[in-house]
Amino acid sequence: QVQLVESGGGLVQAGGSLRVSCQASGRALYKAAMAWFRQAPGKEREFVAGVTWYGGHTNYADSVQGRFTISRDNAKDTMWLQMNSLNSEDTAVYYCTARYGSPGSTPSQYTYWGQGTQVTVSS
């Protein structure tokens, strides 16, 4: 089973920036599309950003477009989400996920998940 581990979450002031990371073991991410989802307490898990395995195509939720940037380095088996201009609505547990196929925007499309990392934005 693919192992995905998120890190980099924490407490940040509104308007600030944070970068979360996703680390996989070995060649686990080879040819896999990846994405970030987030989930706040009492709410459904929602799509944040996705990227193809080669990094040539990305897509973002409307709520984060222009503020967040997804990237990956397959040589390092790592994916990042750079989050800028954070606001209280961004507070959630952020999850790294992967699937073999095109990146989608619903949780059911993804096969592998990390444990998540908490991001809290203080206003």
C-alpha atoms as an extended CHARMM CRD file, in Angstrom:
* protein
*
       123  EXT
         1         1  GLN       CA              0.0000000000        0.0000000000        0.0000000000  PROA      1               0.0000000000
         2         2  VAL       CA              1.2250000000        3.5030000000       -0.8630000000  PROA      2               0.0000000000
         3         3  GLN       CA              2.3920000000        5.4960000000        2.1490000000  PROA      3               0.0000000000
         4         4  LEU       CA              1.6750000000        9.2360000000        2.1580000000  PROA      4               0.0000000000
         5         5  VAL       CA              2.6670000000       11.5200000000        5.0210000000  PROA      5               0.0000000000
         6         6  GLU       CA              1.6890000000       15.1830000000        5.2930000000  PROA      6               0.0000000000
         7         7  SER       CA              3.6150000000       17.7880000000        7.2490000000  PROA      7               0.0000000000
         8         8  GLY       CA              3.9860000000       21.5390000000        7.5890000000  PROA      8               0.0000000000
         9         9  GLY       CA              0.6360000000       22.4120000000        9.0950000000  PROA      9               0.0000000000
        10        10  GLY       CA              0.3160000000       24.8020000000       11.9830000000  PROA      10              0.0000000000
        11        11  LEU       CA             -1.1220000000       28.0530000000       13.2400000000  PROA      11              0.0000000000
        12        12  VAL       CA             -0.8760000000       31.1060000000       11.0160000000  PROA      12              0.0000000000
        13        13  GLN       CA             -2.3340000000       34.5980000000       11.1530000000  PROA      13              0.0000000000
        14        14  ALA       CA             -4.9210000000       35.6570000000        8.5840000000  PROA      14              0.0000000000
        15        15  GLY       CA             -3.2110000000       37.0590000000        5.5270000000  PROA      15              0.0000000000
        16        16  GLY       CA             -0.1500000000       34.9500000000        6.1250000000  PROA      16              0.0000000000
        17        17  SER       CA              1.3340000000       32.0270000000        4.2380000000  PROA      17              0.0000000000
        18        18  LEU       CA              2.0550000000       28.3870000000        4.8920000000  PROA      18              0.0000000000
        19        19  ARG       CA              3.3660000000       25.4590000000        2.8880000000  PROA      19              0.0000000000
        20        20  VAL       CA              2.2880000000       21.9080000000        3.5450000000  PROA      20              0.0000000000
        21        21  SER       CA              4.1660000000       18.9060000000        2.2030000000  PROA      21              0.0000000000
        22        22  CYS       CA              3.3540000000       15.3360000000        1.2850000000  PROA      22              0.0000000000
        23        23  GLN       CA              6.0950000000       12.7300000000        1.3390000000  PROA      23              0.0000000000
        24        24  ALA       CA              5.8000000000        9.2700000000       -0.1940000000  PROA      24              0.0000000000
        25        25  SER       CA              8.0680000000        6.2690000000        0.2000000000  PROA      25              0.0000000000
        26        26  GLY       CA             10.2730000000        5.1120000000       -2.6650000000  PROA      26              0.0000000000
        27        27  ARG       CA              8.6490000000        5.2270000000       -6.0820000000  PROA      27              0.0000000000
        28        28  ALA       CA              5.1030000000        5.2060000000       -4.7490000000  PROA      28              0.0000000000
        29        29  LEU       CA              4.0410000000        8.2690000000       -6.7480000000  PROA      29              0.0000000000
        30        30  TYR       CA              5.3050000000        7.0950000000      -10.1410000000  PROA      30              0.0000000000
        31        31  LYS       CA              2.7330000000        8.0480000000      -12.8050000000  PROA      31              0.0000000000
        32        32  ALA       CA              0.1880000000        8.9050000000      -10.1350000000  PROA      32              0.0000000000
        33        33  ALA       CA             -1.9920000000       11.9750000000      -10.2180000000  PROA      33              0.0000000000
        34        34  MET       CA             -2.0950000000       13.7260000000       -6.8670000000  PROA      34              0.0000000000
        35        35  ALA       CA             -4.2670000000       16.2200000000       -5.0890000000  PROA      35              0.0000000000
        36        36  TRP       CA             -4.8910000000       18.0780000000       -1.8700000000  PROA      36              0.0000000000
        37        37  PHE       CA             -8.2250000000       17.9140000000       -0.1040000000  PROA      37              0.0000000000
        38        38  ARG       CA             -9.2620000000       19.5480000000        3.1310000000  PROA      38              0.0000000000
        39        39  GLN       CA            -11.8920000000       18.9130000000        5.7450000000  PROA      39              0.0000000000
        40        40  ALA       CA            -13.1610000000       21.1550000000        8.5080000000  PROA      40              0.0000000000
        41        41  PRO       CA            -15.0460000000       19.7620000000       11.5410000000  PROA      41              0.0000000000
        42        42  GLY       CA            -18.6320000000       18.9370000000       10.6550000000  PROA      42              0.0000000000
        43        43  LYS       CA            -18.0700000000       19.5050000000        6.9450000000  PROA      43              0.0000000000
        44        44  GLU       CA            -17.4630000000       17.2370000000        3.9930000000  PROA      44              0.0000000000
        45        45  ARG       CA            -14.0240000000       16.7210000000        2.5790000000  PROA      45              0.0000000000
        46        46  GLU       CA            -13.5000000000       19.1560000000       -0.2860000000  PROA      46              0.0000000000
        47        47  PHE       CA            -11.1390000000       19.3810000000       -3.2100000000  PROA      47              0.0000000000
        48        48  VAL       CA             -8.4100000000       22.0080000000       -3.0390000000  PROA      48              0.0000000000
        49        49  ALA       CA             -5.9400000000       21.4000000000       -5.8730000000  PROA      49              0.0000000000
        50        50  GLY       CA             -4.7940000000       18.6360000000       -8.1920000000  PROA      50              0.0000000000
        51        51  VAL       CA             -1.7690000000       17.9330000000      -10.3800000000  PROA      51              0.0000000000
        52        52  THR       CA             -0.8660000000       15.3630000000      -13.0270000000  PROA      52              0.0000000000
        53        53  TRP       CA              2.0690000000       13.0510000000      -12.3450000000  PROA      53              0.0000000000
        54        54  TYR       CA              4.4170000000       15.0350000000      -14.5940000000  PROA      54              0.0000000000
        55        55  GLY       CA              3.2470000000       18.3640000000      -13.1620000000  PROA      55              0.0000000000
        56        56  GLY       CA              2.1740000000       19.7880000000      -16.5030000000  PROA      56              0.0000000000
        57        57  HSD       CA             -1.4610000000       20.3580000000      -15.5970000000  PROA      57              0.0000000000
        58        58  THR       CA             -2.9730000000       21.6930000000      -12.4170000000  PROA      58              0.0000000000
        59        59  ASN       CA             -6.4310000000       22.6690000000      -11.3130000000  PROA      59              0.0000000000
        60        60  TYR       CA             -7.7850000000       24.4790000000       -8.2820000000  PROA      60              0.0000000000
        61        61  ALA       CA            -10.9890000000       24.9680000000       -6.4110000000  PROA      61              0.0000000000
        62        62  ASP       CA            -12.5120000000       28.3800000000       -7.0350000000  PROA      62              0.0000000000
        63        63  SER       CA            -12.0960000000       29.2410000000       -3.3730000000  PROA      63              0.0000000000
        64        64  VAL       CA             -8.2950000000       28.9620000000       -3.5410000000  PROA      64              0.0000000000
        65        65  GLN       CA             -7.6020000000       29.9820000000       -7.1430000000  PROA      65              0.0000000000
        66        66  GLY       CA             -4.9220000000       32.6410000000       -7.2290000000  PROA      66              0.0000000000
        67        67  ARG       CA             -3.9100000000       32.0450000000       -3.6120000000  PROA      67              0.0000000000
        68        68  PHE       CA             -2.7020000000       28.4350000000       -3.5310000000  PROA      68              0.0000000000
        69        69  THR       CA             -0.1270000000       26.7000000000       -5.7000000000  PROA      69              0.0000000000
        70        70  ILE       CA              0.3100000000       22.9450000000       -6.0110000000  PROA      70              0.0000000000
        71        71  SER       CA              3.6160000000       21.4630000000       -7.1240000000  PROA      71              0.0000000000
        72        72  ARG       CA              5.5210000000       18.1810000000       -7.0560000000  PROA      72              0.0000000000
        73        73  ASP       CA              8.9960000000       16.7700000000       -7.4750000000  PROA      73              0.0000000000
        74        74  ASN       CA              8.8230000000       13.1410000000       -8.5010000000  PROA      74              0.0000000000
        75        75  ALA       CA             12.5570000000       12.6540000000       -7.9590000000  PROA      75              0.0000000000
        76        76  LYS       CA             11.9520000000       13.4710000000       -4.3010000000  PROA      76              0.0000000000
        77        77  ASP       CA              8.5520000000       11.7330000000       -4.1150000000  PROA      77              0.0000000000
        78        78  THR       CA              7.1870000000       14.9430000000       -2.6690000000  PROA      78              0.0000000000
        79        79  MET       CA              4.2320000000       17.2310000000       -3.2910000000  PROA      79              0.0000000000
        80        80  TRP       CA              3.6240000000       20.6870000000       -1.8330000000  PROA      80              0.0000000000
        81        81  LEU       CA              0.7870000000       23.1050000000       -1.4320000000  PROA      81              0.0000000000
        82        82  GLN       CA              1.8630000000       26.7210000000       -1.0590000000  PROA      82              0.0000000000
        83        83  MET       CA             -0.9160000000       28.6710000000        0.6230000000  PROA      83              0.0000000000
        84        84  ASN       CA             -0.9180000000       32.4610000000        0.5400000000  PROA      84              0.0000000000
        85        85  SER       CA             -3.3750000000       35.1030000000        1.7330000000  PROA      85              0.0000000000
        86        86  LEU       CA             -4.8580000000       32.6510000000        4.1860000000  PROA      86              0.0000000000
        87        87  ASN       CA             -8.1750000000       33.3610000000        5.8490000000  PROA      87              0.0000000000
        88        88  SER       CA            -10.3120000000       31.6770000000        8.4800000000  PROA      88              0.0000000000
        89        89  GLU       CA            -12.1940000000       29.6930000000        5.8300000000  PROA      89              0.0000000000
        90        90  ASP       CA             -8.9510000000       27.8490000000        5.0680000000  PROA      90              0.0000000000
        91        91  THR       CA             -8.8500000000       26.3010000000        8.5350000000  PROA      91              0.0000000000
        92        92  ALA       CA             -9.0570000000       22.5440000000        8.0740000000  PROA      92              0.0000000000
        93        93  VAL       CA             -7.1440000000       19.2990000000        8.0650000000  PROA      93              0.0000000000
        94        94  TYR       CA             -5.3140000000       19.0770000000        4.7710000000  PROA      94              0.0000000000
        95        95  TYR       CA             -4.9740000000       15.6570000000        3.1710000000  PROA      95              0.0000000000
        96        96  CYS       CA             -2.6090000000       14.4020000000        0.5220000000  PROA      96              0.0000000000
        97        97  THR       CA             -4.0230000000       11.8670000000       -1.9120000000  PROA      97              0.0000000000
        98        98  ALA       CA             -3.0830000000       10.0070000000       -5.0850000000  PROA      98              0.0000000000
        99        99  ARG       CA             -4.5880000000        7.9000000000       -7.8360000000  PROA      99              0.0000000000
       100       100  TYR       CA             -3.4730000000        6.2710000000      -11.0700000000  PROA      100             0.0000000000
       101       101  GLY       CA             -5.3450000000        8.2390000000      -13.7000000000  PROA      101             0.0000000000
       102       102  SER       CA             -6.3470000000       11.8170000000      -14.3670000000  PROA      102             0.0000000000
       103       103  PRO       CA             -6.6610000000       14.0810000000      -11.3450000000  PROA      103             0.0000000000
       104       104  GLY       CA            -10.2580000000       14.4540000000      -10.2510000000  PROA      104             0.0000000000
       105       105  SER       CA            -12.0580000000       16.6450000000       -7.7700000000  PROA      105             0.0000000000
       106       106  THR       CA            -14.0210000000       14.1660000000       -5.6520000000  PROA      106             0.0000000000
       107       107  PRO       CA            -12.6350000000       12.0520000000       -2.7860000000  PROA      107             0.0000000000
       108       108  SER       CA            -14.0520000000        8.8090000000       -4.1850000000  PROA      108             0.0000000000
       109       109  GLN       CA            -11.7930000000        9.0990000000       -7.2290000000  PROA      109             0.0000000000
       110       110  TYR       CA             -8.6330000000        8.7500000000       -5.1400000000  PROA      110             0.0000000000
       111       111  THR       CA             -7.1050000000        5.5440000000       -3.8790000000  PROA      111             0.0000000000
       112       112  TYR       CA             -4.3990000000        6.5240000000       -1.4050000000  PROA      112             0.0000000000
       113       113  TRP       CA             -4.6200000000        8.9920000000        1.4730000000  PROA      113             0.0000000000
       114       114  GLY       CA             -2.3520000000       10.4270000000        4.1040000000  PROA      114             0.0000000000
       115       115  GLN       CA             -3.2900000000       11.0800000000        7.7230000000  PROA      115             0.0000000000
       116       116  GLY       CA             -3.6480000000       14.8230000000        7.2160000000  PROA      116             0.0000000000
       117       117  THR       CA             -2.0420000000       17.9030000000        8.7200000000  PROA      117             0.0000000000
       118       118  GLN       CA             -3.9060000000       20.5900000000       10.6360000000  PROA      118             0.0000000000
       119       119  VAL       CA             -3.8950000000       24.1510000000        9.3290000000  PROA      119             0.0000000000
       120       120  THR       CA             -5.4150000000       26.7790000000       11.5870000000  PROA      120             0.0000000000
       121       121  VAL       CA             -5.7970000000       30.3960000000       10.5130000000  PROA      121             0.0000000000
       122       122  SER       CA             -6.2340000000       32.9510000000       13.2670000000  PROA      122             0.0000000000
       123       123  SER       CA             -8.1690000000       36.1090000000       12.4430000000  PROA      123             0.0000000000
